[in-house]
Amino acid sequence: MNFTPLPEKGFYKHYKHDPVGVPYNYMYEVVGIGRNTEEKTLTVLYRPLYKSDWMPPADLQSRPLEMFMGMVQKDGVEVSRFSKITDSALITELEIARKDLYGF
Protein backbone atom coordinates (compact mmCIF):
# COMPACT_ATOMS: atom_id res chain seq x y z
CA MET A 1 0.00 0.00 0.00
CA ASN A 2 1.42 3.39 -1.00
CA PHE A 3 1.36 6.17 1.58
CA THR A 4 1.04 9.75 0.41
CA PRO A 5 2.18 12.25 3.06
CA LEU A 6 -0.26 14.97 4.09
CA PRO A 7 0.76 18.57 3.42
CA GLU A 8 1.14 20.82 6.42
CA LYS A 9 -1.18 23.78 6.72
CA GLY A 10 0.46 26.90 5.38
CA PHE A 11 1.34 28.71 2.17
CA TYR A 12 2.30 26.96 -1.07
CA LYS A 13 3.40 27.93 -4.55
CA HIS A 14 2.14 26.01 -7.59
CA TYR A 15 4.74 25.15 -10.20
CA LYS A 16 2.98 27.49 -12.70
CA HIS A 17 3.70 30.54 -10.51
CA ASP A 18 5.07 33.43 -12.57
CA PRO A 19 7.06 35.90 -10.43
CA VAL A 20 6.43 38.71 -12.93
CA GLY A 21 2.71 37.95 -13.32
CA VAL A 22 -0.27 39.02 -11.24
CA PRO A 23 0.81 39.40 -7.59
CA TYR A 24 0.67 36.06 -5.74
CA ASN A 25 -0.56 34.18 -8.84
CA TYR A 26 -0.61 30.45 -8.24
CA MET A 27 0.04 30.94 -4.52
CA TYR A 28 -2.30 29.29 -2.05
CA GLU A 29 -2.98 28.63 1.60
CA VAL A 30 -3.60 25.01 2.55
CA VAL A 31 -6.35 25.04 5.19
CA GLY A 32 -6.96 21.33 5.71
CA ILE A 33 -7.61 17.87 4.39
CA GLY A 34 -11.06 16.71 3.32
CA ARG A 35 -12.46 13.26 2.71
CA ASN A 36 -14.90 12.46 -0.06
CA THR A 37 -17.61 10.62 1.85
CA GLU A 38 -18.67 8.53 -1.14
CA GLU A 39 -15.28 7.49 -2.52
CA LYS A 40 -13.35 7.72 0.79
CA THR A 41 -10.56 9.59 -1.00
CA LEU A 42 -8.58 12.44 0.55
CA THR A 43 -8.46 15.92 -0.92
CA VAL A 44 -6.39 18.97 -0.02
CA LEU A 45 -8.46 22.09 0.69
CA TYR A 46 -6.78 25.37 -0.16
CA ARG A 47 -7.60 28.98 -0.98
CA PRO A 48 -6.05 31.10 -3.70
CA LEU A 49 -4.23 34.25 -2.64
CA TYR A 50 -5.04 36.12 -5.83
CA LYS A 51 -8.32 37.16 -7.43
CA SER A 52 -9.84 34.77 -9.93
CA ASP A 53 -12.89 34.75 -12.18
CA TRP A 54 -14.78 32.13 -10.15
CA MET A 55 -14.61 33.96 -6.79
CA PRO A 56 -17.21 34.14 -5.31
CA PRO A 57 -19.12 31.89 -4.70
CA ALA A 58 -16.28 29.45 -3.97
CA ASP A 59 -13.42 30.61 -1.80
CA LEU A 60 -11.81 27.17 -1.45
CA GLN A 61 -10.43 24.78 -4.01
CA SER A 62 -9.77 21.08 -3.57
CA ARG A 63 -7.47 18.68 -5.30
CA PRO A 64 -6.91 14.96 -4.76
CA LEU A 65 -4.12 14.40 -2.24
CA GLU A 66 -1.99 12.34 -4.62
CA MET A 67 -2.21 15.05 -7.28
CA PHE A 68 -1.44 17.87 -4.84
CA MET A 69 1.63 16.07 -3.52
CA GLY A 70 2.68 14.79 -6.95
CA MET A 71 5.47 15.66 -9.33
CA VAL A 72 5.16 17.29 -12.77
CA GLN A 73 7.48 18.03 -15.68
CA LYS A 74 8.48 21.68 -16.14
CA ASP A 75 11.04 22.62 -18.77
CA GLY A 76 12.20 19.00 -18.91
CA VAL A 77 12.77 18.77 -15.15
CA GLU A 78 10.63 16.92 -12.62
CA VAL A 79 9.40 19.32 -9.92
CA SER A 80 6.80 19.26 -7.14
CA ARG A 81 3.36 20.42 -8.25
CA PHE A 82 3.16 22.48 -5.05
CA SER A 83 6.04 23.60 -2.84
CA LYS A 84 5.74 24.93 0.69
CA ILE A 85 6.72 28.56 1.14
CA THR A 86 9.10 29.06 4.05
CA ASP A 87 10.35 32.62 3.44
CA SER A 88 9.06 34.62 6.43
CA ALA A 89 8.87 37.93 4.54
CA LEU A 90 6.79 36.35 1.78
CA ILE A 91 4.57 34.62 4.35
CA THR A 92 3.86 38.03 5.91
CA GLU A 93 2.92 39.38 2.47
CA LEU A 94 0.63 36.40 1.86
CA GLU A 95 -1.08 36.89 5.23
CA ILE A 96 -1.85 40.47 4.16
CA ALA A 97 -3.11 39.26 0.76
CA ARG A 98 -5.37 36.73 2.54
CA LYS A 99 -6.77 39.45 4.78
CA ASP A 100 -7.44 41.72 1.76
CA LEU A 101 -9.24 38.90 -0.10
CA TYR A 102 -11.05 37.12 2.73
CA GLY A 103 -11.16 39.56 5.66
CA PHE A 104 -9.10 37.49 8.12
Secondary structure in CASP SS format (residue, H / E / C, confidence):
PFRMAT SS
TARGET T0000
AUTHOR 0000-0000-0000
METHOD secondary structure of the structure
MODEL  1
M C 1.00
N C 1.00
F C 1.00
T C 1.00
P C 1.00
L C 1.00
P C 1.00
E C 1.00
K C 1.00
G E 1.00
F E 1.00
Y E 1.00
K E 1.00
H E 1.00
Y C 1.00
K C 1.00
H C 1.00
D C 1.00
P C 1.00
V C 1.00
G C 1.00
V C 1.00
P C 1.00
Y C 1.00
N C 1.00
Y C 1.00
M E 1.00
Y E 1.00
E E 1.00
V E 1.00
V E 1.00
G E 1.00
I E 1.00
G E 1.00
R E 1.00
N C 1.00
T C 1.00
E C 1.00
E C 1.00
K C 1.00
T C 1.00
L E 1.00
T E 1.00
V E 1.00
L E 1.00
Y E 1.00
R E 1.00
P E 1.00
L C 1.00
Y C 1.00
K C 1.00
S C 1.00
D C 1.00
W C 1.00
M C 1.00
P C 1.00
P C 1.00
A C 1.00
D C 1.00
L C 1.00
Q E 1.00
S E 1.00
R E 1.00
P E 1.00
L H 1.00
E H 1.00
M H 1.00
F H 1.00
M C 1.00
G C 1.00
M E 1.00
V E 1.00
Q E 1.00
K E 1.00
D C 1.00
G C 1.00
V E 1.00
E E 1.00
V E 1.00
S E 1.00
R C 1.00
F E 1.00
S E 1.00
K E 1.00
I C 1.00
T C 1.00
D C 1.00
S H 1.00
A H 1.00
L H 1.00
I H 1.00
T H 1.00
E H 1.00
L H 1.00
E H 1.00
I H 1.00
A H 1.00
R H 1.00
K H 1.00
D H 1.00
L H 1.00
Y H 1.00
G C 1.00
F C 1.00
END
